[in-house]
Amino acid sequence: MHKTLDRTIAAAELLLLSPAALFMTALFVRALTPVKNEPAHTAHRIVMLYASSVHIGLWVMLIALPLAVLAIGCATLLRQWSEDASLRQATMQTIGALWAHFSTFLTALATVASGGILVAIAVHVLTD
């Protein structure tokens, strides 16, 4: 029963988060190339669609829905944590493994972050 409920909650959260994800993606794509070119033109139209309706676009799609996902997600995770001993055990094992190899974890984290920074800089240089 809980697995079906958890899957339904996960699907609902993704659905509720999709308008904000679309907006954030459109902002990113719009910044890649001049607005007169595709796909930046379509991305600009999406951003303008959200901006044209402040009450629906900003308040509902970009604040209320992500806030609902945050609240539902926290409640679901707290319920799962209190009911599922195997989840607690797996979490503690994962934390223990990360702690045992913390320097390797930090190296991997810094490597991924540097790759992301270099991609952002390359996109910026190529679009200017």
N, C-alpha and C positions, 0 to 999 in steps of 0.2 A: 504493500500500500504506500509506504513512504517513498519507494523508488519512483513510482508513478507520479506522486505529488512533487517530488524533487525535480523530475524531468519537466513537468508542466511549469513549475516555477522558473526553471532555467530558461525554457523557451519563452515564457512571458517576459522575463527580464530582458532577453535579447531583443524581443519585439518592441518593448518600451524604450529601449536604448537606441534603436535604429534611427529615429529622426535626428537625435543629437550627433550620432556617428556620421550620418549623411552630411549634416551641416559642417562638422569639423573636417571631413574629407573634402568637401567643396571648398572650404577656406584654403586648405593645403594645395589642392589642384589649381585653384585660381591664382595662387602665388607662383606657380611653376613657369608659366608662359604669359605673354601679353594677353589681355582679355579678348582681343579681337580674334585670337586663334582658338581652335578647339584643342583640348577639352576645357580650357580655361573659360571660354565664353559660356558654356553650359553650366559650369561651376559657379560663375558669376551670377547667372540667372537664378540658381538655387539659393545662393546667399541673399540676393535681393528679394526673393520670395519670402524668406524667413524675416528679413528686415521690414518688409512692407506690412506685416501684421505683428506688431509688438506683443499684443496680448497672447496670441496663439503661438507665434513663432518663437518669441523669446521666453515668455513666462511659462508656457505649458511645455513646449517641445524641448527647450534647452535647460529649464530649471526644474519644473514639477516632475516630469517623467524620470529624469536621472535621479532626482531626490527620492522618488518612489522606489526605484530600483535599489538605491542604497539602503533604504529602510527595510524593504522586503528581503534583500540579501543578508543584511545583518541579522534579522530575526530568523531566517532560515539557517544560517550558519550557526547561530547560538543553539537552535533546536538540535541540529545535527551533532554539534559538539557535545551537548549534554546527553544525547541518546545513544551515540555510537562509540563504543569503547575502542573498536578497531581504528576509527578515524583518529582518536586521540593518540593511540599507540603509533600509528603511521606518522603522525605529525611529529611526535617526540623523536622517532627514529630519523626522520628527515633533518630535524634541527640538530640532532647529534652528529649526523654525517656532515652537515655543513660546518658545524663547529670544529670537527676534527680536521677538515680540509679548508679552513677559513681563508687562508692566503690564496689557495687555488681559486676559491669562489670569488674573492675580490679581484684577482687577475682576470678571470673570465668576465666579470661584470665591467671592469674597466675596458677590456677589449671590445665588448659589445657596445659600450657607450662611445668609445672612440670611433668605431665604425659608423654609428649613427650620426655623430658630429661631422665626420668627413663626408657622409652622404649629404647632409644638410648644407655644408659649405660648397660641395660640388654643384648641387642644384642651384644655389645662390649665384655662384660664379658663372654657370652656364646660362642663367636667365638674365644676367645683366649685360 
